[in-house]
Structure formats: C-alpha cells, structure tokens
C-alpha cells in the first residue's frame, strides 16, 4: 500500500466526525430546534467536509497524479474543478 502524505486513518477519523455531526443535525431537526442553530451546525459540517476534501486533494497531487498519464496540469485542473463543483474537462 502506498504511503500517503495524509494517512488514510486521519481522513477516516475526520469522516467519522462529519458522520457524527450529520446525525446530530438530524436529531436537531427532529427535535424542532431553532433554525439558526441548525444552520450553524450545517455550516460547521460543510467546513469539515471541505477540510477532508482538501486532504484528499493533497494526496491526489502528491501521489495519484504522479501515476497518471497525459497532461498533468489538465488532470490537476480537472480534479480541482470536480471538487469545486464545476465540470471536469473529460476527453
């Protein structure tokens, strides 16, 4: 198994944390908690997911991209566009 700049265990731990945040938000909705509180938790969860995405993107740029064929700049641009919610330029 390839050693990654950001260990898989660290990424998994963060994903478990996000999973817990989502369960907490579900409970808040069921309990009819204040909308501002729910939105605050949603914003925190979104930030946590973005943080995990940044870690995965770091691994991609350091390891995965080295193995890919073709235009590395285009491959990186596609990966970033995919993460940012845009359309990747597929051949």
N, C-alpha and C positions, 0 to 999 in steps of 0.2 A: 504494500500500500504506500502511495506517495505521501511524503511528509508535506503538509501544507503550512503556509505562513500563519494562518489562523486555524488552529486544530478543530477538527470536526466536533470534538467534545464541547468546545466553547460555543460553537454555533448551535448545537443541540440544546445546551443549557439555556441559551437565550430564547430559543424557540419554545422550550417548556415554560419559560417565564411569560412569553406572549400568550401561550395557551391558557395560562392561569389568569392573565388579565382579561382575556375574552370571556372566560367562564364568569369572572367577577362582573363584567358588564352585563352578561345575560341575567344574572341574579338581580342586578340593579334595575333592569328593565322590568323583570317580573315583580319586583317589589315597588314598582312605580316611583322610583327615586327621582329627584329633581333633574330636569333635562340638562342643566348646566353641569351638574356632577357627572352625568353620563357622557356628555360631550368632552369633558376634561379627561375622562378615562379613555375615551376613543382617541383623543389626540395623543395621549401617552402611548397607547398601543400602536398607533401609526408610526410614531417616532421609533419605537422599539423594533418594528418590522423594517423600517428604513435602515436602522443600525445593523440588523442582521444582513440585509441586502448589501450593505457596504462591505461587510466582512466577506461575503461570498464573492462579490466583485473583486475584492483584493486577491482572494485565492485564484480567481479566474485569470487576472492579469499576471500573476506571478508563476502560475503552474500550467493551467489549462491552455492558455493562449500560446505557450511555447510549443505545444504539441500540434497545434492546428496548422493546416496547410493554407496557402493563399495569402492574401493581403492582411497582415496583422493589424494595421491601422483600421481597416474596414471592419474586421472582426471585432475589435475593441469598440468601435463606434456603434456597431450593431448591438453588442452586449449592453452598453450604456443606454442606448435608445430603448431597448427592451425593458430595462429596469426603470427608466423614467416614464414608461407608459406609452412611448411612441412606437412606431412601426419599425422593426428591423428591416434592413435592406437585404432581402434574400435573393440569391441568384436563381 
